[in-house]
Amino acid sequence: MKTFLAQEKYPKYKNMINSQTHVPGQDFYPVLIKNLLTADELKDLQDIYDNFPEDRIKVQAYSAHASIYPTLKNKEDIIKRVEKLASEAVGEELVVLDIEGARYSREFGWEAKLGPHYDARPVEMYVLDFHVKSNEDWKLIFECDEFTFGDNEGLLFSGTGTVHWRDPIRIRDDSRIDLLFFWLQHKNPKPISDQHSKNMKEREKFFLSNINPVRPLSKDQWWKPIKISEAAEKHPHYQKISAEILNPVIQNEIYTHPILNQEKEMIYLSCKIKNNEIVSVNLDENMTKKISEKMLHIYTESSIKFFDSCVIRLSNIDDSLSKIFHKEKEDGQDFVSIMFPMSEDGEIKLDIDGKEFVIKHDYCVTFSENNQNVIVKSINAPIDLLVCSFKINKKDNQ
């Protein structure tokens, strides 16, 4: 079994690990996967990144990380490939829960950096960090072990079991590092214990105290947005949901998550949908579980519980729609929701608290029905939407 360099470099860290209970995934050494995509699949994906609309880019300024939402051709085949390779490497059956695209670049007007962290999630997760296209090597570091990989190569690692970061160098002004993240969990999800989280937070803290960021930044600036040019005015800081956010009910993001055809059929059979009205729908156990797992992945350490679901058919835009995406707050209860377009050719443009989101088939968006103002700006055709709501524990919204 190969151990990470940090245990040799930092005796104090080795002693810390030995004094703690074992963390699942801590012994998994990253595996390099080459040529995941065919030449045509890679070219199609690179074209999507190269032509992704600038007005849809949202940047997490503390790392100059932009969200990209690619539509993968041969998506199901690619997912099966990833699941097979990852399962073989780990020795247990894994399934893809989520796919996220990203670009790191100083062109957004912010300093590019990614500090030591572990991935705080409610279940054990592995990540395939796949390089779509890059014009500079930017090492990925796992507890002091350095890895460099190129286009059409990916690194599989335990996100919840290892502390990892990017090489603290100043990448070039013209650098673009385009990535695709495949998030995988066990087929039978394995919950993260409180002790697991406590151990990993202590390990993360150790590296944050010992690893210096890009010069001349100080250690307390790892996670602070550092403006480096006026381009930042076009790309203001956009904070995604994370375990560090104390008020998750005001966070929004787009994610990939298809509603399968057989799932749609079951929904349509269970209810009669009318234009511009809310129709309650009872999802089966498997679909409820699937969506709940998605929300737990998004809201990391928050305590949320499935509440209800409904279908909305929008055929036109009028003022009454503001009431469709609203729940009254009762007894201080907050809700977070997730919206899925079910129409294959449908597209809806939303304004959520002044931020614009364009949602298409195979994507979803999170919002809060009783804490945010959700306005439908446009639809390209009549569109059916599945909206699932979750109660959020009051302690997470203090």
C-alpha positions in Angstrom: 0.0 0.0 0.0 1.5 3.3 -1.1 1.3 6.2 1.4 1.2 9.9 0.7 4.4 11.9 0.9 3.0 14.2 3.6 3.4 11.4 6.2 7.1 11.4 5.5 7.5 15.1 5.1 5.5 16.1 8.2 5.9 13.7 11.2 3.4 15.7 13.1 0.8 15.0 10.4 1.6 11.3 10.5 1.1 11.3 14.2 -2.2 13.0 13.8 -3.4 10.4 11.3 -2.3 7.6 13.6 -4.1 9.1 16.5 -7.4 9.3 14.6 -9.9 6.7 13.6 -9.4 5.4 10.0 -11.1 7.5 7.3 -12.5 5.5 4.4 -10.7 6.5 1.2 -7.5 7.8 3.0 -5.4 4.9 1.6 -6.7 5.1 -2.0 -3.8 6.4 -4.1 -4.9 8.4 -7.2 -5.2 6.4 -10.4 -4.4 8.0 -13.8 -7.0 7.1 -16.6 -5.9 7.7 -20.2 -8.0 8.1 -23.4 -11.4 8.1 -21.7 -13.0 9.7 -24.8 -12.8 8.9 -28.5 -11.2 11.5 -30.7 -14.6 12.7 -31.9 -16.1 12.9 -28.4 -13.1 14.9 -27.2 -13.3 17.3 -30.1 -17.1 17.8 -29.6 -16.5 18.5 -25.9 -13.6 20.9 -26.6 -15.8 22.8 -29.1 -18.5 23.2 -26.4 -16.0 24.7 -24.0 -14.5 27.0 -26.6 -17.9 28.3 -27.6 -19.7 28.4 -24.2 -21.6 31.7 -24.0 -19.7 34.2 -21.9 -22.9 35.6 -20.4 -23.7 32.2 -18.8 -20.3 31.9 -17.1 -20.4 32.2 -13.3 -17.1 32.6 -11.6 -16.1 31.6 -8.0 -13.7 34.4 -7.6 -11.7 33.0 -4.7 -10.3 30.4 -7.2 -11.0 31.9 -10.7 -13.2 28.8 -11.2 -15.9 29.2 -13.9 -18.9 26.8 -14.2 -19.4 25.2 -17.6 -22.4 23.1 -18.4 -21.5 20.8 -21.4 -24.0 18.6 -23.2 -22.1 15.3 -23.6 -22.6 13.3 -26.8 -22.8 9.6 -26.1 -23.4 10.6 -22.5 -24.7 7.2 -21.3 -21.8 5.3 -22.9 -19.3 7.7 -21.3 -20.9 7.3 -17.9 -20.7 3.5 -18.2 -17.0 3.8 -19.2 -16.3 6.0 -16.1 -18.3 3.7 -13.8 -16.5 0.6 -15.1 -13.0 2.0 -14.8 -13.6 3.6 -11.4 -15.2 0.5 -10.0 -12.3 -1.6 -11.1 -9.8 0.8 -9.6 -11.5 1.1 -6.3 -12.6 -2.6 -6.1 -16.2 -1.7 -5.3 -19.2 -0.9 -7.5 -19.4 2.9 -8.1 -22.1 5.0 -9.9 -21.9 8.5 -11.4 -24.0 10.9 -9.3 -23.1 14.1 -11.0 -21.0 15.7 -13.8 -19.7 19.3 -13.5 -17.6 21.3 -16.0 -15.1 23.9 -15.0 -12.5 26.4 -16.3 -9.7 27.9 -14.3 -8.3 31.1 -15.8 -6.9 34.5 -14.7 -8.8 36.0 -17.7 -11.8 36.4 -15.4 -10.0 39.1 -13.4 -9.3 37.0 -10.3 -6.3 35.1 -9.0 -6.4 31.4 -9.9 -5.8 29.2 -6.8 -7.2 26.2 -5.1 -6.4 25.7 -1.5 -6.0 22.5 0.6 -9.4 21.0 1.2 -11.4 17.8 1.3 -14.8 17.3 -0.3 -17.4 17.6 2.4 -20.3 15.4 1.3 -22.9 13.3 3.2 -21.6 10.0 1.6 -18.2 8.7 0.5 -17.4 10.1 -2.9 -14.7 9.5 -5.5 -13.9 12.1 -8.2 -12.6 11.6 -11.7 -10.9 15.0 -12.5 -10.8 14.8 -16.3 -8.8 17.2 -18.5 -10.8 18.4 -21.4 -8.2 20.9 -22.7 -5.4 23.0 -21.2 -2.5 25.1 -22.4 -0.5 25.0 -19.1 0.3 22.2 -16.7 -1.2 23.0 -13.3 -0.3 20.2 -10.9 -3.0 18.6 -8.7 -1.5 17.7 -5.3 -2.7 15.1 -2.8 -1.2 15.4 0.6 2.1 16.5 -1.0 2.2 14.0 -3.9 2.1 15.9 -7.2 0.3 14.8 -10.4 0.4 16.2 -13.9 -1.9 15.0 -16.6 -2.9 16.2 -20.1 -5.9 16.3 -22.4 -8.1 13.3 -22.5 -6.6 12.1 -19.2 -8.2 12.0 -15.8 -7.2 11.4 -12.2 -9.4 9.3 -10.0 -9.2 10.0 -6.3 -11.1 9.9 -3.0 -12.5 13.4 -2.6 -13.9 12.7 0.9 -10.9 10.8 2.1 -7.9 12.9 1.0 -6.9 16.6 1.3 -6.0 18.0 -2.1 -5.1 21.3 -3.7 -3.6 22.9 -6.9 0.1 23.7 -7.1 0.4 27.2 -5.5 2.0 28.9 -8.6 0.8 31.9 -10.6 -0.5 30.4 -13.9 0.0 32.5 -17.0 -2.4 35.3 -17.9 -3.5 33.4 -21.0 -3.9 30.0 -19.4 -7.1 28.1 -19.6 -7.5 24.8 -17.8 -10.8 23.2 -18.9 -12.0 20.3 -16.7 -14.9 17.9 -16.3 -15.6 16.4 -12.9 -17.4 13.0 -12.6 -18.6 12.5 -9.0 -19.1 8.9 -8.1 -20.6 7.2 -5.0 -21.0 3.6 -4.0 -24.0 1.9 -5.6 -25.2 1.4 -2.1 -24.2 4.9 -0.7 -22.0 4.8 2.4 -22.8 7.7 4.8 -20.0 9.9 6.2 -19.9 9.7 10.0 -19.5 12.8 12.2 -16.0 11.4 13.3 -15.0 11.2 9.6 -15.9 14.8 9.1 -14.1 15.9 12.2 -10.9 14.0 11.3 -10.9 15.5 7.8 -11.4 19.0 9.0 -8.4 18.6 11.3 -6.3 17.3 8.4 -7.5 20.1 6.1 -6.6 22.7 8.8 -3.1 21.2 9.1 -2.4 21.7 5.4 -3.9 25.2 5.3 -1.5 26.1 8.1 1.5 24.6 6.4 1.1 25.2 2.6 1.7 28.7 1.3 -0.5 30.1 -1.5 0.6 32.0 -4.6 3.2 34.6 -3.6 2.9 37.2 -2.3 -0.4 36.0 -0.8 -0.6 34.9 2.8 -2.1 31.7 4.2 -5.3 33.5 5.3 -6.0 34.4 1.6 -6.4 30.9 0.2 -10.1 31.3 0.0 -10.4 35.0 -0.4 -11.2 36.6 -3.8 -8.1 38.5 -5.1 -8.9 40.9 -7.9 -6.1 41.2 -10.5 -7.7 43.1 -13.3 -10.8 45.1 -14.4 -12.2 41.9 -16.1 -13.5 41.1 -12.6 -16.2 43.6 -13.1 -17.7 41.4 -15.9 -17.4 38.3 -13.7 -18.4 39.2 -10.1 -17.8 36.7 -7.3 -20.4 34.0 -7.4 -20.5 31.7 -4.4 -21.7 28.1 -4.9 -23.1 26.1 -2.1 -20.5 24.6 0.3 -20.3 23.2 3.8 -18.9 26.6 4.9 -22.1 28.6 4.0 -24.3 29.2 7.0 -27.4 30.2 5.0 -27.9 27.7 2.1 -31.4 28.9 1.3 -30.1 31.8 -0.8 -27.7 29.8 -3.0 -28.4 28.8 -6.6 -26.6 26.7 -9.2 -27.2 24.7 -12.3 -26.4 21.0 -12.4 -26.7 18.1 -14.8 -29.4 15.6 -13.9 -31.6 14.0 -16.6 -35.1 12.8 -16.0 -35.2 9.4 -17.8 -38.0 8.7 -20.3 -39.5 5.9 -18.1 -39.5 8.3 -15.2 -41.4 10.9 -17.2 -43.9 8.3 -18.3 -44.6 7.4 -14.7 -45.1 11.1 -13.8 -47.4 11.8 -16.7 -49.5 8.7 -15.8 -49.9 9.8 -12.2 -51.4 13.3 -12.8 -53.3 15.5 -15.2 -51.3 18.6 -16.0 -53.0 21.9 -16.7 -51.5 25.0 -18.2 -49.9 27.4 -15.7 -51.1 25.5 -12.7 -49.4 23.4 -10.0 -50.3 19.7 -10.0 -49.1 17.6 -7.1 -47.3 14.4 -8.1 -46.3 11.3 -6.1 -42.9 10.1 -7.1 -42.0 6.5 -6.7 -39.4 5.4 -4.0 -36.5 5.1 -6.5 -37.0 8.5 -8.0 -37.4 10.1 -4.6 -34.2 8.5 -3.5 -32.3 9.6 -6.6 -33.4 13.2 -6.3 -32.7 13.2 -2.6 -29.2 11.9 -3.1 -28.7 14.7 -5.7 -29.8 17.4 -3.2 -27.7 15.9 -0.4 -24.7 16.1 -2.7 -25.5 19.7 -3.5 -26.2 20.9 0.0 -23.3 18.9 1.5 -23.6 19.0 5.3 -27.1 20.6 5.6 -29.9 18.5 7.1 -32.6 18.4 4.4 -35.6 16.1 4.0 -37.9 15.5 1.0 -41.2 17.3 1.4 -43.2 17.3 -1.8 -43.1 17.4 -5.6 -45.2 18.9 -8.3 -45.4 19.4 -12.1 -46.0 22.7 -13.8 -46.8 23.2 -17.5 -45.9 26.7 -18.7 -47.6 27.7 -21.9 -47.3 31.4 -21.7 -45.8 34.1 -19.4 -47.9 36.2 -17.1 -47.8 37.9 -13.7 -49.4 35.0 -11.9 -46.3 32.9 -12.4 -44.6 34.6 -9.5 -46.9 32.7 -7.2 -46.1 29.3 -8.8 -42.6 29.3 -7.4 -43.4 30.5 -3.9 -44.1 28.8 -0.6 -45.4 30.7 2.4 -43.1 30.4 5.4 -44.8 28.7 8.3 -43.4 28.4 11.8 -40.0 29.6 10.5 -39.7 26.5 8.2 -37.4 27.1 5.2 -37.5 25.1 2.0 -34.9 24.5 -0.8 -36.1 23.2 -4.1 -34.8 21.8 -7.3 -36.4 22.2 -10.8 -36.1 19.9 -13.7 -37.3 20.7 -17.3 -39.0 17.5 -18.6 -39.6 18.7 -22.2 -36.8 17.6 -24.5 -36.8 20.8 -26.5 -37.9 23.2 -23.8 -35.8 26.0 -22.4 -36.7 28.4 -19.6 -34.9 31.6 -18.6 -35.3 32.5 -14.9 -34.4 35.5 -12.8 -33.6 34.4 -9.3 -32.9 37.4 -7.0 -31.5 39.3 -9.9 -29.3 36.5 -11.3 -30.1 35.0 -14.7 -30.3 31.2 -15.2 -31.0 29.4 -18.5 -32.2 25.8 -17.9 -32.6 23.2 -20.6 -33.4 19.5 -20.8 -30.9 17.4 -18.8 -30.2 20.2 -16.4 -31.7 21.4 -13.1 -31.5 24.5 -10.9 -31.7 24.9 -7.1 -33.5 27.7 -5.3 -35.6 28.5 -2.3 -39.3 28.9 -2.8 -39.9 31.0 0.4 -36.7 33.0 0.5 -36.1 34.0 -3.0 -37.9 35.9 -5.8 -38.1 33.6 -8.8 -39.3 35.2 -12.0 -39.8 33.5 -15.4 -38.3 35.7 -18.0 -39.0 33.6 -21.1 -39.8 30.1 -22.4 -39.1 29.0 -26.0 -42.1 26.7 -26.1 -44.7 25.1 -23.7 -42.5 23.4 -21.1 -43.2 20.9 -18.3 -41.2 21.3 -15.1 -40.8 19.0 -12.2 -40.2 20.8 -8.9 -39.2 19.0 -5.8 -39.1 20.7 -2.4 -37.1 19.8 0.7 -37.4 21.0 4.3 -34.2 22.4 5.7 -33.3 21.9 9.3 -33.6 25.2 11.1 -30.1 24.8 12.7 -28.6 25.1 9.2 -30.2 28.5 8.6 -29.0 30.5 11.7 
